[in-house]
């Protein structure tokens, strides 16, 4: 009997602050948190000090980046990420007057108060650059954040993903979020017959970044129920592109129907929330309960004006337990020390100051 045919006891409908609907979030934007002048000043001072010393940003810890005023608020935000609505938007960092090194130091330092940075690609980058590199996702070794294409709703391979907006696009490139908990609830109400398919293993393409001893895809369910927690992992394009491998488990018509319903719900404006980034915004998102998306964009012709975000993947102390199957992607399920991408040839973790 395969995993899809095995009896699955579905969790009951989920309640709590993580089961939100976009219009309600838009009507009460308390998730948008303006930083105070005192908080900005201490971030600025810490970032300038580290940048002047040319410290290796990849090694920066919370102790290296003291924030006596902001740290308690970041601790409360971390709790809300893990146990509340699952996202926050900090506003007001003065990136327009910072060098790239200062912006990177500030972002990495703030992130160190949330969790531990993880490698985002085969190059060991713990500081990512989300920027159009002139590439296309039609190349199976390209990840969509390197293009100007719409990303579609997905999760990243970490507990919390952070983005710092440096520059916005000429047109488009908006951020959208949706609660995977709400998607589960809606599928459970509308088509509970499809849910067992989403609790069974589904192949997802690694896009050429294959850890030692692993297949070029991983097989993790879209939904997992473990120790009382409902966790989602999803990237539809990479699920579809995993079918290029003849040995990968096949998607049946019923799988496609279930995945299409998942996508339809994620794209429903009755569920999702759109937000427009401003330079100096820091968005923090809990991957286990939310999916995020980015609309396609048209960029400026001048290189210095083009859309540019910095990204962190964070392993967060105090995060939820994950089932053992997540080790296929996360390397480990040890809380506070999991997630990210390490492959043969990853020499060391590093924080590049330019997109590469």
Secondary structure, 3 states (H helix, E strand, C coil): CCCCCCCCCCCCCCCCCCCCCHHHHHHCCCCEEECCHHHHHHHHHHHHHHHHHCCCHHHCCHHHCCCCCCHHHHHHHHHHHHHCCCEEEEECCCHHHCCHHHHHHHHHHHHHCCCEECCCCCCCECCEEECCCCCCCCCCCCCHHHCCCCCCCECCCCCEEEEEEEECCCEECCEEEEEHHHHHHHHHHHCHHHHHHHCCCCEEECCCCCCCCCCCEEECCCEEEECCEEEECCEHHHHHHHHHCCCCCCCCHHHHHHHHHHHHHHCCCCCCEEECCCCCCEEEEECCCEEEEECCEECCCCHHHCCEEEEEEEECCCCCCCCHHHHHHHCCCCCCCCCCCCCCCCCCCECCCCCC
